[in-house]
Amino acid sequence: MDRQEAKSKIIGYFRQQIKLQEERPDYRPQIQMGFLDALFRDEMQKVPAWQHDAVLSVAREIIQEMINCGTLYPGQRGQVFGSDFYPWLTITEYGKQVFTSEDWLPYDPDGYLAELKRMAPEIDDVTLAYIGESVASFNRHHLLSATITLGVASENLMLALIEAYRDWIKDAERKGRSEKHIADKWISTQYAEFRKEFVSDIKSLPKELQADWETYLDGIFNFVRLNRNSAGHPTGKAMSAKVVYADLQIFADYARYIFNLIGHLKNH
């Protein structure tokens, strides 16, 4: 069993505890770290006894990660003597929201990056580094940092697309004009110039790329960029967790569209 499977089992357990509490208002979850022994008993029976500690060590690391991001806290006040600290655990109000979320991935940095690489295998290390920082910051409620690094990741993808489009242009005069207009310019200017040229070529694209370009480029790129600008300057504007969550959810689709478009430009 790998780490993701272990995490899924633990999340399933907490979801079950939350559901029981919703169904029975008088039910008070009494969670101790010992639940891991029962939860992973089948897995431990598949390996020699000397490997049992390794199985539980991974599970305990996952619990610690959940504590670090605020979904759990040690202790359970009001139960029995000594329950205000380990081995007791309590699901926080934020944890209830996270564990019952339909889309768990933004709350799971490792799983999020694995799914992103599956959907956009061409993604580069620079983009991965920034989106990794973004999803990690989101899970620690550092929304300004999450927004800024998400914006940098998005900008890096857009710069790759603009470069691929510039290389795709066959007419030397047109290519030179395009390069002159975007040289040493801010990303907003580069995108504006790219868009001016790109709209004249949209009808040459496959239908699946024609259909969504405004949503992904005008819509998502500009929305992420504007949020990054707000977060990166001392505006005093508070970032919304719901907005960052939504941006992280859509980023994989956005990256896949851009790489599909880049792939088309490079091959035609």
Helices and strands as residue ranges (DSSP letters): H 3-23, E 31-32, H 35-39, H 41-45, G 49-51, H 52-68, E 72-74, E 88-91, H 93-99, G 105-107, H 109-119, H 125-139, H 143-168, H 172-182, H 187-198, G 202-204, H 207-213, I 214-221, H 222-232, H 241-267
